[in-house]
Amino acid sequence: MTITYLKTATKTPETETATAQKVVADMLAEIQANGEAAVRAYAKKLDQWDGEIIVSRDEIERRAAEVPAQVRRDIDFAIRQVSDFAKAQRDSLNEFSVGLHAGVTAGQRVLPVNVAGCYAPAGRYAHIASAYMGVATAKAAGVKTIIACSGPFRGGPMHPYLLYAFDRAGADVIMTLGGVQAIATMAYGLFGGQPADVIVGPGNKFVAEAKRSLFGKVGIDVFAGPSEVAVIADETADPAIVASDLVGQAEHGHESPAWLFTTSKPLAEQVMRRLPELIDALPPTARDAAGAAWRDYGEVIVCDTREEVAAVSDRYASEHLEVHARDLDWWLGTLTCYGSLFLGEETTVAFGDKASGPNHVLPTKGAARYSGGLSVHKFMKTLTWQRMTREAARDIGEVTARISRLEGMEAHARTADDRLAKYFPGQAFELGESVSV
């Protein structure tokens, strides 16, 4: 049994997270204290935006005319893909009732939250896919009110493509707000909005920290960090495609890990030779990001067996996991920790990021060990209910009273005592020893 690191990372995503915490804490405190005025001040200071926060229907329709027909068709296609997958997820959730004891019926209801906040980053380009990934999924869940936020584009209004995507996916309110101030606005229900029950969507480390800080006041999708990719490959894989896919995710940013897990040292060496060439061929901004990501966070691990590869992969629990290897069904049945799985050369992370259907908002930094990504389930509440006859209350009441007293909870026990006395006057029950302390 041998596991060999041909390349190891010099940094981890955790090394960069602490810097955001104080900034976000100060901003949230300021916005909580001063509300909309503080949000407007941050929008002006950080994004050079002092225009209207809520985008009007007239503005949405006017800006939609700026979107070329082919772009509209592409966005509409991707929205259908995401919506159809989310609806299938919704259909997999069932309400039921079950008889648990004579006279005791219990069950569950599956209901959407009332208000969802969906964030999409502005960034250097229009993050179109992030707009419909959140909103279309919330819509499929049946959320009553969907509030969408993204920042101004290069100091001007929201990018028309992103605005079109928000609207077509089903957003009820769209706000030109980015960063921490957007997350706080949705959480606190500013600008006439209702406070969000759940906030979803990717963003930079400040957005991620704002969501983490507000978790509990609102639900969130995932504790997100920089985007990650891992590729599992054996000797049958095409090193050119493997290298291309690693670079394809490394361009997300300077802190985006890219990992290769393989049983083939020759393949690993070919991939490592190709990667710098592919990075050097990128445009300047992408070249800078991918180069730093591969240099600081890239890893290549060679294992003797596929079982060892699977164990390594599950330990890393990568956000995106591609498998370029024989026997794809074996990998599907064996792997347990990943945000989303891409089986075979024919699919790639980029397909999932943009248009194939499953959501691209996924857990990072090992969170895939215990959590999945954004899905219709994140907008749903599984609520339980129960009903029983008075005869059933006799059996349940006696057990409840005794267990409550064993736990020292006399008031709990007496709620059972009172019912038994009312429903069965004059009857004796074994209710345990009363708590006197």
C-alpha positions in Angstrom: 0.0 0.0 0.0 1.6 3.2 -1.2 0.3 6.8 -1.5 2.8 9.2 -3.1 2.5 12.9 -3.4 4.1 14.1 -6.6 2.9 17.7 -5.8 1.7 19.1 -2.4 -0.1 22.3 -1.6 1.8 25.1 0.2 -1.4 26.7 1.4 -4.9 25.7 2.5 -8.1 27.7 2.0 -8.4 28.1 5.8 -5.2 30.3 5.8 -7.1 33.1 4.1 -10.4 33.1 6.0 -9.5 34.9 9.2 -8.9 38.2 7.4 -12.6 38.5 6.5 -14.1 38.0 10.0 -13.5 41.4 11.5 -14.5 43.3 8.4 -17.7 41.4 8.2 -18.5 41.7 11.9 -18.1 45.5 11.7 -20.2 45.8 8.6 -23.1 43.7 10.0 -23.1 45.7 13.3 -23.2 49.0 11.3 -26.0 47.8 9.1 -28.0 46.4 12.0 -27.7 49.7 13.8 -28.3 52.0 10.9 -30.3 50.0 8.4 -30.8 51.2 4.9 -28.6 54.3 5.3 -25.6 52.1 6.1 -26.4 49.8 3.2 -26.5 52.8 0.8 -23.2 54.1 2.2 -21.5 50.8 1.7 -22.9 50.5 -1.8 -21.4 53.9 -2.6 -18.1 53.2 -0.9 -17.4 49.7 -2.1 -19.3 49.5 -5.5 -19.5 53.1 -6.5 -23.3 52.7 -6.7 -25.8 55.4 -5.6 -28.6 54.6 -7.9 -31.9 52.8 -7.1 -31.6 49.7 -5.0 -34.8 47.9 -6.2 -34.9 47.4 -9.9 -38.2 48.4 -11.3 -40.3 46.3 -13.7 -39.8 49.0 -16.4 -36.1 48.9 -15.9 -36.1 45.1 -16.1 -38.0 45.1 -19.4 -35.9 47.9 -20.9 -32.6 46.1 -20.0 -33.9 42.8 -21.4 -34.0 44.4 -24.8 -30.2 44.8 -24.5 -29.8 41.0 -24.3 -29.0 39.4 -27.7 -31.4 36.7 -28.9 -28.9 33.9 -28.7 -28.0 34.8 -25.1 -31.7 34.8 -24.2 -32.1 31.3 -25.7 -29.0 30.0 -23.9 -30.2 31.4 -20.5 -33.7 30.1 -21.1 -32.3 26.6 -21.9 -30.2 26.5 -18.8 -33.1 27.7 -16.6 -35.3 24.8 -17.9 -32.5 22.3 -17.2 -32.1 23.6 -13.6 -35.8 23.9 -13.0 -36.6 20.4 -14.3 -34.0 18.8 -12.1 -35.2 20.8 -9.1 -38.8 19.8 -9.8 -37.7 16.1 -9.9 -36.0 16.7 -6.5 -39.2 18.2 -5.2 -41.3 15.3 -6.4 -38.9 12.9 -4.5 -40.1 14.4 -1.2 -43.2 12.7 0.1 -45.8 13.6 2.8 -47.1 10.6 4.7 -48.9 9.5 7.8 -48.3 6.3 9.7 -50.0 4.4 12.6 -47.4 4.0 15.3 -49.6 2.5 18.1 -53.2 1.8 18.5 -54.9 5.3 18.2 -51.6 7.2 17.5 -51.1 8.6 14.0 -48.1 10.7 13.1 -46.8 12.1 9.8 -44.9 14.7 8.0 -45.7 17.7 5.8 -43.2 19.1 3.3 -43.5 22.8 2.9 -41.3 25.5 1.3 -40.0 28.5 3.3 -41.9 31.7 2.7 -39.0 34.0 1.7 -35.7 33.1 0.0 -32.8 35.4 -0.7 -30.7 34.5 -3.7 -27.3 36.1 -4.3 -25.1 36.1 -7.4 -21.7 37.8 -7.5 -21.0 40.6 -10.0 -17.3 40.2 -10.3 -15.2 40.8 -13.5 -17.9 39.3 -15.7 -21.6 38.5 -15.5 -22.1 35.5 -13.2 -25.2 34.5 -15.1 -25.4 30.8 -14.0 -25.3 31.8 -10.3 -28.5 33.9 -10.9 -30.6 31.1 -12.1 -29.1 28.3 -10.0 -30.6 29.9 -6.9 -33.8 31.5 -8.1 -35.0 28.7 -10.4 -34.4 26.1 -7.6 -36.3 28.3 -5.1 -39.1 28.7 -7.6 -39.3 24.9 -8.1 -39.6 24.5 -4.4 -42.6 26.7 -4.3 -41.1 29.6 -2.3 -43.7 32.4 -2.1 -41.3 35.4 -2.3 -37.8 35.3 -3.9 -35.5 38.2 -3.4 -32.5 38.4 -5.7 -29.4 40.5 -5.2 -26.2 41.2 -7.3 -23.9 44.1 -7.4 -23.5 46.8 -10.0 -21.4 45.9 -13.0 -18.2 47.9 -13.1 -19.8 50.9 -11.4 -22.9 50.9 -13.5 -26.2 49.1 -13.2 -26.5 45.3 -12.8 -25.3 43.5 -15.9 -28.3 43.0 -18.3 -27.6 39.3 -18.8 -27.6 38.7 -15.0 -30.8 40.8 -14.6 -32.5 38.9 -17.4 -31.5 35.5 -15.7 -32.9 36.6 -12.3 -36.1 37.7 -13.9 -36.6 34.7 -16.2 -35.9 32.3 -13.4 -38.7 33.8 -11.3 -37.3 36.4 -8.9 -40.1 38.5 -7.3 -37.8 41.4 -6.2 -34.4 42.2 -7.7 -31.9 44.5 -5.9 -28.7 46.1 -7.2 -26.6 45.2 -4.2 -23.4 43.3 -3.8 -21.3 41.9 -1.0 -21.9 41.9 2.7 -24.5 44.7 2.4 -26.6 42.5 0.1 -26.6 39.5 2.5 -27.4 41.8 5.4 -30.3 43.4 3.5 -31.9 40.1 2.7 -31.4 38.8 6.3 -32.8 42.0 7.9 -35.6 42.6 5.3 -34.5 46.1 4.4 -35.9 48.3 1.6 -39.4 47.2 2.3 -38.6 43.5 1.9 -39.5 40.6 4.1 -36.6 39.1 6.1 -35.3 36.0 4.2 -35.8 32.6 5.8 -32.9 31.2 3.7 -30.1 32.9 1.9 -28.2 31.1 -0.9 -25.6 31.7 -3.5 -21.9 31.9 -4.0 -19.6 34.8 -3.3 -16.2 35.9 -2.2 -14.8 35.3 1.3 -16.6 38.3 2.7 -20.0 37.1 1.4 -19.2 33.6 2.7 -18.3 35.0 6.1 -21.5 37.2 6.2 -23.6 34.1 5.6 -21.7 32.1 8.2 -22.2 34.9 10.7 -25.9 35.2 10.1 -26.5 31.5 10.1 -29.1 30.8 12.8 -30.9 34.0 12.2 -31.4 32.7 8.6 -30.8 29.4 7.0 -28.0 29.2 4.4 -27.1 26.8 1.6 -23.5 25.8 2.5 -20.5 27.1 4.3 -18.7 28.0 1.2 -15.0 28.6 0.4 -13.0 28.9 -2.8 -14.1 26.6 -5.6 -12.4 23.2 -5.7 -11.9 20.4 -8.2 -10.6 16.9 -8.0 -10.1 14.5 -10.8 -9.8 10.7 -10.3 -8.0 9.1 -13.3 -6.5 5.8 -14.2 -4.2 4.8 -17.1 -7.2 4.9 -19.6 -7.7 8.7 -19.0 -6.7 11.3 -21.6 -4.0 13.5 -19.9 -4.9 16.4 -22.1 -8.5 16.4 -21.0 -7.6 15.8 -17.3 -5.2 18.8 -17.4 -7.8 20.9 -19.2 -10.4 20.2 -16.5 -8.0 21.0 -13.6 -7.1 24.3 -15.2 -10.8 24.9 -16.0 -11.6 25.2 -12.3 -8.3 26.7 -11.1 -9.2 29.9 -13.0 -11.9 30.6 -10.4 -9.3 32.3 -8.3 -6.0 32.4 -6.6 -7.2 30.2 -3.7 -9.0 27.5 -5.7 -7.5 24.0 -5.1 -7.1 21.5 -8.0 -6.3 17.9 -7.1 -5.4 14.8 -9.2 -5.8 11.4 -7.6 -4.6 8.6 -9.8 -3.3 5.0 -10.0 -1.0 5.9 -13.0 2.3 7.7 -12.4 2.9 8.1 -16.1 -0.4 9.8 -16.5 0.2 12.1 -13.5 3.6 13.1 -14.9 2.0 13.9 -18.3 -0.7 16.0 -16.7 1.9 17.9 -14.6 3.8 18.7 -17.8 0.8 19.9 -19.6 -0.7 22.1 -16.9 1.8 25.0 -17.1 1.4 25.2 -20.8 -2.4 25.4 -20.6 -2.2 28.1 -17.9 0.3 30.1 -19.9 -2.1 30.1 -22.9 -4.9 31.7 -20.9 -5.9 35.4 -21.1 -4.0 37.5 -18.5 -6.6 37.5 -15.7 -7.4 33.8 -15.9 -3.6 33.1 -16.2 -2.9 34.9 -13.1 -5.6 33.2 -11.1 -5.0 29.7 -12.4 -1.2 30.0 -12.0 -1.4 31.0 -8.4 -4.1 28.4 -7.6 -2.0 25.6 -9.1 1.2 26.8 -7.6 -0.1 27.2 -4.0 -3.0 24.7 -3.8 -2.5 22.1 -6.5 -1.8 18.5 -5.5 -1.1 15.3 -7.3 -1.4 12.0 -5.5 -0.5 8.6 -6.9 -2.0 5.4 -5.3 -1.4 1.7 -5.9 -5.1 0.7 -6.0 -8.4 2.3 -6.9 -9.6 1.5 -3.3 -6.8 3.8 -2.0 -7.8 6.5 -4.5 -11.4 6.3 -3.3 -10.3 6.6 0.3 -8.1 9.6 -0.5 -10.9 11.2 -2.5 -13.4 10.8 0.4 -10.9 12.3 2.8 -10.6 15.4 0.6 -14.4 15.6 0.0 -14.0 17.9 -2.9 -16.6 20.3 -4.1 -16.4 19.0 -7.7 -15.2 15.4 -8.4 -14.6 14.0 -11.9 -13.9 10.4 -12.6 -11.9 9.5 -15.7 -11.5 5.7 -15.2 -12.8 2.3 -16.0 -16.0 0.9 -14.4 -17.8 4.1 -13.6 -20.6 2.2 -11.8 -18.0 1.0 -9.3 -16.9 4.6 -8.5 -20.5 5.7 -8.3 -21.2 3.0 -5.7 -18.0 3.5 -3.8 -17.4 7.2 -3.5 -19.3 8.9 -0.6 -17.9 12.4 -0.1 -18.2 15.0 -2.8 -20.3 18.0 -3.7 -21.2 16.8 -7.1 -19.9 13.9 -9.1 -19.1 13.9 -12.8 -18.7 10.4 -14.2 -16.7 9.9 -17.4 -14.8 12.1 -19.8 -18.0 13.1 -21.6 -19.1 15.3 -18.7 -17.1 18.0 -17.0 -17.5 20.5 -14.1 -18.1 23.3 -16.5 -21.2 21.5 -17.9 -22.6 21.3 -14.3 -21.5 24.9 -13.6 -23.6 26.3 -16.4 -26.3 24.2 -18.0 -26.6 20.4 -17.4 -29.2 20.7 -14.5 -27.9 19.8 -11.0 -27.0 22.8 -9.0 -23.5 24.3 -8.9 -23.7 25.8 -5.4 -21.7 23.1 -3.6 -19.9 22.4 -0.3 -16.2 23.2 0.0 -13.4 22.8 2.5 -14.4 19.2 3.4 -18.1 20.0 4.1 -19.1 17.4 1.6 -18.4 14.9 4.3 -21.7 15.9 6.0 -23.6 18.1 3.5 -24.8 18.2 0.0 -25.0 21.3 -2.2 -27.9 23.6 -3.0 -31.0 21.7 -3.9 -34.7 22.1 -3.7 -34.4 20.5 -0.2 -32.6 23.7 1.1 -35.8 25.6 0.6 -38.1 23.0 2.1 -39.1 22.2 5.7 -40.0 18.7 6.8 -42.6 19.3 9.5 -44.0 16.6 11.7 -47.5 16.3 13.1 -49.3 13.8 15.4 -52.8 13.0 16.5 -54.1 10.4 19.0 -57.3 9.1 20.6 -58.0 9.2 24.3 -57.3 5.5 24.6 -53.9 6.0 23.0 -53.2 8.9 25.4 -53.6 6.3 28.3 -50.6 4.3 27.1 -48.5 7.2 25.9 -49.4 9.3 29.0 -48.2 6.7 31.5 -44.8 6.2 29.8 -44.4 9.9 29.4 -45.1 10.6 33.0 -42.6 8.0 34.2 -39.8 9.0 31.9 -40.4 12.7 32.7 -40.0 12.0 36.4 -36.9 10.0 35.8 -35.4 13.0 34.1 -36.5 15.3 36.9 -39.1 17.1 34.8 -42.2 17.3 37.1 -44.1 19.8 35.0 -43.8 17.6 32.0 -45.1 14.7 33.9 -48.1 16.6 35.2 -49.3 17.4 31.7 -49.7 13.7 31.3 -51.2 13.3 34.8 -53.8 15.9 34.1 -55.0 14.3 30.9 -55.2 10.8 32.4 -57.2 12.3 35.3 -59.6 14.0 32.9 -60.0 11.2 30.4 -60.1 8.3 32.9 -61.5 9.6 36.2 -61.1 7.3 39.2 -58.6 5.0 37.4 -55.2 4.3 39.0 -52.0 4.7 36.9 -48.4 4.0 37.6 -46.9 7.5 37.1 -43.6 7.3 38.8 -42.2 9.0 41.8 -42.9 12.8 41.9 -39.9 15.1 41.8 -39.5 17.0 45.0 -36.3 19.0 44.4 
